[in-house]
Amino acid sequence: MRWLTWWDGRVALLALDVAVAAAVIVVSLAGGDPRDPHPALYVPAVLVSALVLLARRRWPFPVLLVAVGCLFAGVTLLPLTIALYSVAARHGVSVLTGVAMVVTVLGGRVLRVVSEPADLLTVVVVLGVFSVGPVLAGLWMHQRARLLAVLRERADEAERTRTLRADQAVFAERRRIAREMHDVVAHRVTAVALQAGALSLRAPDEATERTAETIRAVSATALEELRGILQVLRDDVPEAASPGAGLLASLENLVEEVAATGARVELELPDPLPAVPDPLGRAVYRVVQESLTNAGKHAPHAAVDVRLATEGGRLAVEVTNRLTPHHTGVPGAGYGLVGMRERVELAGGELRTGPTGDGRFRVLAEFPVFPVEEAK
């Protein structure tokens, strides 16, 4: 987890700072000058100069000022060196880093570490070790951190670019599919609806008129659903939410449409209908719709039984029809059961299909039923 990684990093830095503070205390107490003019202040000053280093990452310049003040109590240059490094690492090449170097030099303690102040070479070496050296090291760390940040930003930007290009490719493919569906499927279904409407107007008898009107109504419904699919494919808008229970209730209309074509369909619904979330209601509707379509293709004129039941917190959808060994049904595309299974699994359910022992074909989908508010 990301927060665990962040926490582990903070703990590691804190452990490092505690170790540095402990080392400063040990070195300062071991290297103290017994001739210091303020012996009573020496130990407290050592403790202050060491403990204040724990805050050097967040407030490096105030820590530097405290370290300079502790010099006058005889504390060694080690806390000052670490604080100066922290200022340079935090602020980089800036006015604040330059001021920190001036403060370090003017602290006056550097000149006291040499036995002969007139020895200019020694003074230069000490200044280089305790002021210039830490600043250069801090500047290097600052530049390294900036470089890593730039590399991370470039990697993130490259990932965003790849994602954007992938999305654009998906959108382009969806628009291509939408065009093909509009040019082929919509055109064919529209032609069927128009011809069925014309046939209903010139039907020689009432039965033919009813059949033609049913074909026209089903074609019009298919065009409406196809228009919604095309809108989703073109505009990348989410599918319009429909009340799940409303979709279950609309199963009666679906069965009536199929029965109007001459099929024998029996529908059994629980009373009252369960309140289900939208995805589950859509999945149930599509399972029944696809099962009725398959029965009409592969077992024409066979009676179909559709049953919905709720038991033990689960909703079962069962569609059965008698198998016909020889039929002249409409050939299918071969993806109906695959798409049905995918839709059922997306809704959290299970699908079982296949022949039964009594010569029937059964489609059984079972879904867990949760309260609508809990599902949301």
C-alpha positions as CSV (number, residue, x, y, z in Angstrom):
1,M,0.0,0.0,0.0
2,R,1.1,3.5,-0.8
3,W,0.6,4.8,2.8
4,L,2.6,2.0,4.2
5,T,5.5,2.9,1.9
6,W,5.2,6.5,2.9
7,W,5.2,5.5,6.6
8,D,8.2,3.2,6.2
9,G,10.1,6.1,4.5
10,R,9.4,8.5,7.3
11,V,10.4,6.0,9.9
12,A,13.7,5.4,8.2
13,L,14.5,9.1,8.0
14,L,13.6,9.6,11.6
15,A,15.8,6.7,12.6
16,L,18.7,8.2,10.6
17,D,18.2,11.6,12.2
18,V,18.1,10.1,15.7
19,A,21.4,8.2,14.9
20,V,23.0,11.5,13.7
21,A,21.9,13.3,16.9
22,A,23.3,10.5,19.0
23,A,26.6,10.7,17.1
24,V,26.8,14.4,17.6
25,I,26.3,14.0,21.4
26,V,29.0,11.3,21.6
27,V,31.5,13.3,19.5
28,S,30.8,16.6,21.3
29,L,31.1,15.2,24.8
30,A,34.2,13.2,23.9
31,G,35.9,16.2,22.2
32,G,35.0,18.9,24.6
33,D,37.5,21.4,25.7
34,P,38.1,21.3,29.5
35,R,39.3,24.9,29.4
36,D,36.0,26.2,28.0
37,P,35.0,29.4,29.7
38,H,31.4,28.2,30.2
39,P,31.6,24.6,31.5
40,A,28.1,24.8,33.0
41,L,26.6,25.5,29.6
42,Y,28.5,22.9,27.7
43,V,26.4,19.8,28.3
44,P,23.0,21.5,27.8
45,A,24.4,23.2,24.7
46,V,25.5,19.8,23.3
47,L,22.1,18.3,24.0
48,V,20.3,21.3,22.4
49,S,22.6,21.3,19.3
50,A,22.0,17.6,18.8
51,L,18.3,17.4,19.5
52,V,17.5,20.4,17.2
53,L,19.0,18.4,14.3
54,L,15.8,16.3,14.4
55,A,14.0,19.3,12.8
56,R,16.7,20.0,10.2
57,R,14.7,18.6,7.3
58,R,11.7,20.9,7.9
59,W,13.3,24.0,9.4
60,P,17.0,23.9,8.3
61,F,17.8,27.6,8.6
62,P,16.5,28.0,12.2
63,V,18.4,24.9,13.1
64,L,21.6,26.5,11.7
65,L,21.1,29.6,13.8
66,V,20.7,27.5,17.0
67,A,23.9,25.6,16.0
68,V,25.8,28.9,15.6
69,G,24.6,30.0,19.0
70,C,25.8,26.8,20.6
71,L,29.3,27.4,19.3
72,F,29.8,30.1,22.0
73,A,29.2,27.4,24.7
74,G,32.1,25.4,23.3
75,V,30.2,22.9,21.2
76,T,32.1,21.4,18.3
77,L,31.6,22.3,14.6
78,L,29.8,19.0,13.8
79,P,26.2,20.3,14.4
80,L,26.9,23.4,12.5
81,T,28.3,21.4,9.5
82,I,25.2,19.2,9.4
83,A,22.9,22.2,9.6
84,L,24.7,24.0,6.8
85,Y,24.4,20.8,4.7
86,S,20.7,20.7,5.4
87,V,20.2,24.3,4.3
88,A,21.9,23.7,1.0
89,A,20.1,20.5,0.4
90,R,16.7,22.1,1.1
91,H,17.1,25.4,-0.7
92,G,19.7,24.8,-3.4
93,V,21.5,27.7,-5.0
94,S,19.7,30.5,-3.3
95,V,20.2,33.6,-1.2
96,L,19.4,31.7,1.9
97,T,22.2,29.2,1.3
98,G,24.7,32.1,0.8
99,V,23.5,33.7,4.1
100,A,24.0,30.4,5.8
101,M,27.6,30.3,4.7
102,V,28.2,33.9,5.9
103,V,26.6,33.1,9.3
104,T,28.8,30.1,9.6
105,V,32.0,32.0,8.9
106,L,31.0,34.9,11.2
107,G,30.2,32.5,14.0
108,G,33.8,33.0,15.0
109,R,34.2,29.5,16.2
110,V,36.3,28.4,13.2
111,L,39.2,30.7,14.1
112,R,39.4,29.1,17.6
113,V,40.2,25.6,16.2
114,V,43.6,26.7,15.0
115,S,46.4,27.2,17.3
116,E,47.8,30.2,15.4
117,P,45.2,32.5,13.8
118,A,47.9,33.9,11.6
119,D,48.2,30.6,9.8
120,L,46.1,31.5,6.8
121,L,46.4,28.1,5.1
122,T,45.0,26.3,8.1
123,V,42.1,28.8,8.3
124,V,41.3,28.2,4.6
125,V,41.4,24.5,5.0
126,V,39.1,24.6,8.1
127,L,36.7,26.9,6.2
128,G,36.6,24.6,3.3
129,V,36.0,21.5,5.4
130,F,33.3,23.0,7.7
131,S,31.5,25.4,5.4
132,V,32.2,25.0,1.6
133,G,32.3,21.1,1.8
134,P,28.8,20.8,3.4
135,V,27.4,23.4,1.0
136,L,28.7,21.5,-2.0
137,A,27.4,18.2,-0.7
138,G,24.0,19.8,0.0
139,L,23.8,21.4,-3.4
140,W,24.5,18.0,-5.0
141,M,21.7,16.4,-3.1
142,H,19.4,19.2,-4.0
143,Q,20.1,18.8,-7.7
144,R,19.8,15.1,-7.4
145,A,16.3,15.4,-5.8
146,R,15.2,17.9,-8.5
147,L,16.5,15.5,-11.2
148,L,14.5,12.6,-9.7
149,A,11.4,14.7,-9.4
150,V,11.8,15.7,-13.1
151,L,12.2,12.1,-14.1
152,R,9.2,11.1,-12.1
153,E,7.1,13.8,-13.7
154,R,8.3,12.8,-17.2
155,A,7.4,9.1,-16.4
156,D,3.9,10.2,-15.2
157,E,3.5,12.4,-18.3
158,A,4.5,9.5,-20.5
159,E,2.0,7.2,-18.7
160,R,-0.8,9.8,-19.1
161,T,0.1,10.1,-22.8
162,R,-0.1,6.4,-23.3
163,T,-3.4,6.2,-21.5
164,L,-4.7,9.1,-23.6
165,R,-3.6,7.5,-26.9
166,A,-5.2,4.2,-25.8
167,D,-8.4,5.9,-25.0
168,Q,-8.4,7.7,-28.3
169,A,-7.8,4.4,-30.1
170,V,-10.7,2.8,-28.2
171,F,-13.0,5.8,-29.0
172,A,-12.0,5.6,-32.7
173,E,-12.8,1.9,-32.8
174,R,-16.2,2.5,-31.0
175,R,-17.1,5.2,-33.5
176,R,-16.1,2.8,-36.4
177,I,-18.4,0.1,-34.9
178,A,-21.2,2.6,-34.4
179,R,-20.9,3.6,-38.1
180,E,-21.0,0.0,-39.2
181,M,-24.0,-0.8,-37.0
182,H,-25.8,2.3,-38.3
183,D,-25.0,1.6,-41.9
184,V,-25.8,-2.1,-41.8
185,V,-28.0,-3.1,-38.9
186,A,-30.1,0.0,-38.6
187,H,-30.7,0.1,-42.3
188,R,-31.8,-3.5,-42.4
189,V,-34.1,-3.2,-39.3
190,T,-35.6,0.0,-40.7
191,A,-36.3,-1.8,-44.0
192,V,-38.0,-4.6,-42.1
193,A,-40.2,-2.1,-40.1
194,L,-41.2,-0.3,-43.3
195,Q,-42.1,-3.4,-45.1
196,A,-44.0,-4.8,-42.1
197,G,-46.0,-1.5,-41.9
198,A,-46.8,-1.6,-45.6
199,L,-47.9,-5.3,-45.3
200,S,-50.2,-4.5,-42.3
201,L,-52.0,-1.9,-44.5
202,R,-52.5,-4.3,-47.4
203,A,-52.9,-7.5,-45.4
204,P,-55.5,-9.9,-47.0
205,D,-56.7,-11.1,-43.6
206,E,-56.7,-10.1,-39.9
207,A,-54.1,-12.7,-38.9
208,T,-51.6,-11.4,-41.4
209,E,-52.3,-7.9,-40.3
210,R,-51.6,-8.7,-36.6
211,T,-48.4,-10.5,-37.5
212,A,-47.2,-7.7,-39.7
213,E,-48.0,-5.2,-37.0
214,T,-46.1,-7.2,-34.4
215,I,-43.1,-7.3,-36.7
216,R,-43.3,-3.6,-37.2
217,A,-43.6,-2.9,-33.4
218,V,-40.7,-5.2,-32.6
219,S,-38.6,-3.6,-35.3
220,A,-39.4,-0.1,-34.0
221,T,-38.4,-1.2,-30.5
222,A,-35.1,-2.7,-31.8
223,L,-34.4,0.6,-33.6
224,E,-34.9,2.5,-30.3
225,E,-32.6,0.2,-28.4
226,L,-30.1,0.4,-31.3
227,R,-30.2,4.2,-31.2
228,G,-29.3,4.1,-27.5
229,I,-26.4,1.8,-28.2
230,L,-25.1,4.0,-31.0
231,Q,-25.3,7.0,-28.7
232,V,-23.2,5.2,-26.0
233,L,-20.6,4.1,-28.7
234,R,-20.3,7.6,-30.2
235,D,-20.5,9.9,-27.2
236,D,-19.0,7.6,-24.5
237,V,-21.9,8.4,-22.2
238,P,-23.0,5.9,-19.6
239,E,-26.0,3.7,-20.3
240,A,-29.2,5.4,-19.1
241,A,-30.1,4.1,-15.7
242,S,-33.4,2.2,-15.6
243,P,-35.1,1.1,-12.4
244,G,-34.3,-2.6,-11.9
245,A,-37.8,-3.5,-10.7
246,G,-39.2,-1.7,-13.8
247,L,-37.1,-3.9,-16.0
248,L,-38.4,-7.0,-14.3
249,A,-42.0,-5.8,-14.7
250,S,-41.3,-5.1,-18.4
251,L,-40.7,-8.9,-18.9
252,E,-44.5,-9.2,-19.3
253,N,-44.3,-6.9,-22.4
254,L,-41.3,-8.8,-23.7
255,V,-43.2,-12.1,-23.4
256,E,-46.3,-10.6,-25.0
257,E,-44.2,-9.4,-28.0
258,V,-42.7,-12.9,-28.4
259,A,-46.1,-14.6,-28.0
260,A,-47.6,-12.3,-30.7
261,T,-45.3,-14.0,-33.2
262,G,-47.0,-17.3,-32.5
263,A,-44.6,-18.6,-29.9
264,R,-46.0,-20.3,-26.8
265,V,-44.4,-18.7,-23.7
266,E,-45.5,-19.1,-20.1
267,L,-44.2,-16.5,-17.6
268,E,-44.1,-16.9,-13.8
269,L,-43.1,-13.9,-11.7
270,P,-42.9,-13.6,-7.9
271,D,-45.4,-11.3,-6.2
272,P,-44.3,-8.7,-5.3
273,L,-41.3,-8.2,-7.6
274,P,-38.1,-7.8,-5.7
275,A,-36.4,-4.3,-5.6
276,V,-33.1,-4.9,-7.4
277,P,-30.4,-2.5,-8.5
278,D,-30.3,-1.4,-12.1
279,P,-27.4,-3.6,-13.4
280,L,-29.1,-6.7,-12.0
281,G,-32.5,-5.8,-13.5
282,R,-30.9,-5.3,-16.9
283,A,-29.0,-8.6,-16.7
284,V,-32.2,-10.5,-15.9
285,Y,-34.0,-8.8,-18.8
286,R,-31.3,-9.6,-21.2
287,V,-31.0,-13.2,-20.1
288,V,-34.7,-13.8,-20.7
289,Q,-34.6,-11.9,-24.0
290,E,-31.6,-13.9,-25.3
291,S,-33.1,-17.2,-24.1
292,L,-36.4,-16.5,-25.9
293,T,-34.5,-15.5,-29.0
294,N,-32.4,-18.7,-28.9
295,A,-35.5,-20.8,-28.3
296,G,-37.1,-19.3,-31.4
297,K,-34.0,-20.0,-33.5
298,H,-33.2,-23.5,-32.4
299,A,-36.6,-24.9,-31.2
300,P,-39.3,-23.1,-33.2
301,H,-42.9,-23.8,-32.1
302,A,-41.6,-25.4,-28.9
303,A,-43.3,-24.2,-25.7
304,V,-41.0,-22.0,-23.5
305,D,-41.4,-21.6,-19.7
306,V,-39.9,-18.5,-18.0
307,R,-39.8,-18.5,-14.2
308,L,-38.4,-16.0,-11.7
309,A,-38.1,-16.9,-8.1
310,T,-36.5,-15.5,-5.0
311,E,-35.2,-17.7,-2.2
312,G,-32.5,-17.4,0.4
313,G,-31.4,-14.0,-0.7
314,R,-30.9,-15.0,-4.3
315,L,-32.9,-14.4,-7.5
316,A,-33.2,-17.3,-9.9
317,V,-34.1,-16.9,-13.5
318,E,-34.9,-20.1,-15.4
319,V,-35.9,-20.4,-19.0
320,T,-36.6,-23.9,-20.4
321,N,-37.9,-25.3,-23.7
322,R,-38.2,-28.8,-25.2
323,L,-35.4,-29.8,-27.5
324,T,-36.2,-30.5,-31.2
325,P,-33.7,-32.7,-32.9
326,H,-34.5,-31.5,-36.4
327,H,-35.5,-27.9,-37.0
328,T,-35.2,-25.3,-39.7
329,G,-34.6,-22.4,-37.3
330,V,-32.7,-19.2,-38.1
331,P,-28.9,-19.5,-37.9
332,G,-27.3,-17.5,-35.0
333,A,-24.1,-15.6,-34.7
334,G,-22.8,-17.9,-32.0
335,Y,-22.1,-15.2,-29.4
336,G,-25.5,-15.2,-27.5
337,L,-24.5,-17.5,-24.7
338,V,-21.1,-15.9,-24.4
339,G,-22.5,-12.4,-24.0
340,M,-25.2,-13.7,-21.7
341,R,-22.6,-15.3,-19.4
342,E,-20.5,-12.1,-19.4
343,R,-23.5,-10.0,-18.5
344,V,-24.5,-12.3,-15.7
345,E,-21.0,-12.4,-14.2
346,L,-20.7,-8.6,-14.3
347,A,-23.9,-8.5,-12.2
348,G,-22.3,-10.9,-9.7
349,G,-24.3,-13.9,-10.7
350,E,-23.8,-17.4,-12.1
351,L,-25.1,-18.9,-15.3
352,R,-25.6,-22.6,-16.1
353,T,-26.9,-23.8,-19.5
354,G,-27.4,-27.1,-21.1
355,P,-29.9,-30.0,-21.7
356,T,-31.7,-31.6,-18.9
357,G,-32.5,-35.3,-18.4
358,D,-36.1,-34.9,-19.5
359,G,-35.3,-33.7,-23.0
360,R,-35.4,-30.0,-22.4
361,F,-32.8,-27.2,-22.7
362,R,-32.4,-25.0,-19.6
363,V,-30.9,-21.6,-19.0
364,L,-30.5,-20.9,-15.2
365,A,-29.1,-17.6,-13.9
366,E,-28.8,-17.0,-10.2
367,F,-28.0,-13.6,-8.7
368,P,-27.4,-12.4,-5.1
369,V,-30.1,-9.9,-4.2
370,F,-29.1,-6.9,-2.0
371,P,-31.2,-4.0,-1.0
372,V,-31.0,-1.2,-3.6
373,E,-29.5,1.3,-1.3
374,E,-26.8,-1.2,-0.1
375,A,-26.0,-2.1,-3.7
376,K,-25.5,1.6,-4.6
